[in-house]
Amino acid sequence: MGYRPERGTAMIARTVQRVHFEDFGGLEFERLVFAYHLRAGWRDLAWYGQTGSDLGRDIIGVEPFDDGPSLRTVIQCVNRASLTDAKAKDDMQKAVRAPTGVPDAFKFVCRVAVSSERRDAISAAGRHLGIKTVDIWSGVEFEEALRLRAEFLLRRFVEGVVFPDADAELRRFVDDFPGLSDDETLHMMAAVFDRPAFRTPFMAESNLPAFQQAIEDTIAALNTGVWRTREGAEIRRIPSLHHVHDMHVRAGLAKVVRELDEVRRLFKRHLTDGGVQHCSCGDANCPTFVVHPRAAQDLDRARSIALSSFAKLWPGIEVSLS
């Protein structure tokens, strides 16, 4: 993998080379896939492949979604020269017949490219078996996902760091924060802003409790490193602002937390003064509510201030609301 300089250093004109997954064994590849999904926040992950009797199910887990149903997904690691129709159908048939039952979704993580025709054929076979969604990642797509969400795992993998065999040890390995640079920490923190509460203009918001919970969860994640779903289930651990080495970056993150707290306070203030009004049906979770345009502008502005402050620390984050 090519060199990527820290921000603030001179940029070296060097291409980031493709990772050759074929240089690694099947178990090493499987450990990396499991570690990635831990880092990406999947819940209830079970690693069947390490037992040697996976029944077409290397890994099973639930992908967290803020705006849609969570899907119980079987993940199959394909560290082979190709993903054939026969291999894919056999894996899906085994998984469907396994004690865990028909999954909501099936995901193949491959080391090689997969043609669109093969993707279509495998997806059709999955639907025929009652699987709603079939997702196929090529090696390039998996590498891009790793660079986006877990580059430190990819770097360790390429550098030959041995990933633990046991599930519990691998979870601790994934949460090994002391070795992270501040850039890596900020990259991981940026993921907590990837939710509708930070993308949707308040006039288009559809769930008041979910909005408030998202703001409070983000404050907690930055302060404590505990990242939770809106239902309160822990998604995963991330570094908190206290893990940051640079005092100026740490101060910048503390400022972001204060600004997010101002969004929370402003929201509660408009609930009190009538700028935001619940539906009169009495159901606190009712998606119907009335909002005054001025209140929506106040909340959008306060939220943009917090996002802009984080963007000064990590420029890759989206600030505009659409």
N, C-alpha and C positions, 0 to 999 in steps of 0.2 A: 504494500500500500504506500502511495507517495506521501511526501511530507506536507503537512498543513500547518502553517505558522499560526501562532497566537495573534489575536488582534493587537495592533500597535507595533508589530515587527515588520520588517521589510518582506514583501511578498516575493517568493522565489518562483520563477516561471518554470514550474514542474507539474506534469500531469499526474493526477491521482490514478494509479494503475488499478485495473480490475482485479478482484480477488479470485484466485484459482481454488474454488472449493474442491475441485477434483484431487487436489494434493492432500486432502485430509480424509480420514476414515469416516465410515458411517456413524459410529458412535460420537465422534467429535462433532460432526455436523449436527447430529440430533441434540447434543448438549447445547450447541449454539442456538438452535431454533427454540429450545425450551427457555434458555436464558433470555433471548430476545422477547418472547411473549411475557415473561415475568416483568421485564423492564418496561414493556409497552402497556402494562396495567391490566392484563387479562386476569380474571378471577377464577377461583376454584380449579386451578390447573392441576391435572393429574398426569404423571409421566409413566405411561404404560410400557413404552419401548424399553426402558431400562430393565424390566423384569424378564424380557426375552419371550413374552407371549402376549403380543399387543393386539392380536385379532384385528389387524387393519387400523389400529388406533395407537400411534406413537404417543400422542398427547391429546388430552381432552381439556377444554377450558371454555370460559365465557368471556366474550369480548365486550368491554364496557361501552355503552352508547349513552350519550346525554339526550338524544332526540330520536329514540326508537327502541324497539324491543331488543333485549340482549339475546344472542343466539348461542346455544350450546353447540360447540364446534369441535369436530374431530380434526386434528392436524396430523398429516402424514408427511414424514421427511423422506425425500426422494434424492438420495445422493448417488444417482446412477447416470449413465451416459445419455439416457432418454427416459421420458415418461410415456410409456405405451398405453394404448387404450385398454389392453388386457390387464396390465398391472393396476391401472386406476380403477377399473370396474371390479377387479378382484378385491382390492382394498376396501372399496365402498360396500361391497356385498358382505364382507366379513364384519365390518363395523355395524351394519344394519342388523346382522344376526347376533351380535355380541350382547351380553347381559345389559349393557348400558342403553340398548335400544336405538331406534332411528334418531340420529342427531338432527338438529335444525340446519346445520351447515357442515360442509366438509372443505378442508383447506389442504392443498398440496404445496409444500415448499420444496422447490427443485433446485438443483445446482446448474441446470442447463436451460436453454431457451425452449419454449413450448409454442408451437404454431397456433394461429387462431382457429384453424380447422380442428385441431386436436382439442383445444379448449372447449369448443362448441360441442364436440362429440362427447367429451367427458361430462360436461354440464348436463347434457340431455340424458346421459345414463344415470346421473345422480338423481335427476327429477323423476325418472322412471322408478327409482328405488324409494321415492318419498322424501328425498333430501331437498329442502327448499333452495338452498344456495350452495354452489360449488365455486370456490375461489382457487386460482392457480397462480402461484408466484414463481417466476423464473429466477435463476440465480442473480440476474441483474436487478430484478425488482426486490429480491430479498436483501441484496447488498445496499440498495438505495434506502430501504426501510431501516436497516441497521445504521447507516450513516445519519439518518434523520433522528432516530430515537435512542440509539445505543452505540454511538461510535466508539466509546471506550471498550465495549465488549468486542467489537470487531477488531480493534487494534490489538487487544490482548490475544485474541484468537490467531491473528496473523503472525504475531510475534512469538507464538508457540507457548503461551501461558496455558498450563494444563487446567481445564475446567474440572471441578469436582464431579464424582460419579453420583453421590447420594443427592436426592431431591433437596433435603434440608440444607446440606452444605452448599449446594449450588445457589439456593435462595440467598444465603448469607454472602456468597461470592458476588452475586448481582448487586447486593446492597452495600458493597465495600466502598464507602464514600471517601475515606481519607486519601486515597490515591488520585482523586479527581482534580483536574485543574478548575479554575473559576469559570473558564469558558464552557467546560463540560457541565458544570453545575448549572449555569444559566441556561444552557441548551435543554437540560432536563426540566428545569423550572418552567420554561416556555410552554411545555405541554399542558400545564394546568390552565392556561388561558385558551386552549383549543376546545372551546365549548360554546354553545349558542348564546349564553349569557354575555359573551364578549364579542359576538359577531352580529347580533340582531339589534336593530334600532328599537328603543324601548316602546315606541308606538306599535311595533309589530310583535312585541312580546306576548306569549300566549299562556304563561303560567307564572303567577306572582310568587308563590312559595318556592318554585324551582329557581327563579331568578335570585331571590334572597339567599337561598341555600348555596347556590353556586358562588356568590360573592363571599359568603362566610367560609365555605370550604377552601376557596383560593387563599384567603387570608391565613387560615389554619395551615394549609400546605406550605406556604412560604415561611411561616413562623416556626412550625414544628417538624415539617417534612412528612407529615401524615396526610396522604391524598385519599379522599373518600368520594364515593358516589353520592348522589343526592339522597339516597335512602340510608346513608350512614355507613355502608360497608366499605372497608378499607380496600382501595384499589392496589396501592403499593406504597412503599416508602421512597421518598426522594430526598436529596440534601436540603436542609433548611438554610436560611440566610446565615445561620451561625456556623455553617461549614465553609463559608466563603473566606478566603485568605486575605484578599485585598480590602483594606478598611474602607476605601472610597466606594467600592462596589457594594460592600455590606451596608454602608450608609445609604446608597442609592436604593437598595432593596427595602430597607426600613422605610424609606420615603414612599415607595410603591405601596407598602402595607398600610401606611397612614392614609394614602389617597384612596385605596380600596375601602378602608374603614369609613372614609367620608362618603363614598357611594352608598354603603350600608346605612349610614346615619341619614343621608338625604332621602333614601327610599322610605325609611321609617317615618321621617318627618312629613313626607307627602302623604303617607297613609293616614297620618294624624290630622293634617290640615285639609284633607279632601282632594289634594291634587291627584292622588291615586285612590280609587274607590273600588272595594270588592263588590261583586255581584250581591244583590240583596237576598239571594236564595239561602244564605246561611252556611253554605259549604265553603270552608276555607280553601279547599283545593279546586274550586270551580275555575275553569280557564277564562270565564267571562269577567271582565272588569272595565271600568271607565277611567281614562287617564286624561288629564288636562295637558294640552300641547306644551305649556310652559314647564310642567313637571317632567315631561319626557325629554325636553331640551336640557333641563338641569341635569338629569341622570345621564344622558348621552355625553354631555360635556365633562362631567366628573369622571365617567368611565374612560373617556378618551385621554384625559389627563394622566390617569394611572397607567394606561397602556403606553402612552408616549414616554412616560418616565422609565418603564421597563424597556422600551425600544432603544433608549439611549444606552442601556447596558447590553441589550441583545437586539441588534438592528433587524434580525430576521423576522420579528413578530409583526403581524398585521395590525395596524392601528385604526384604520378607517372602519366605520360601521356601515353595512350595506343591507 
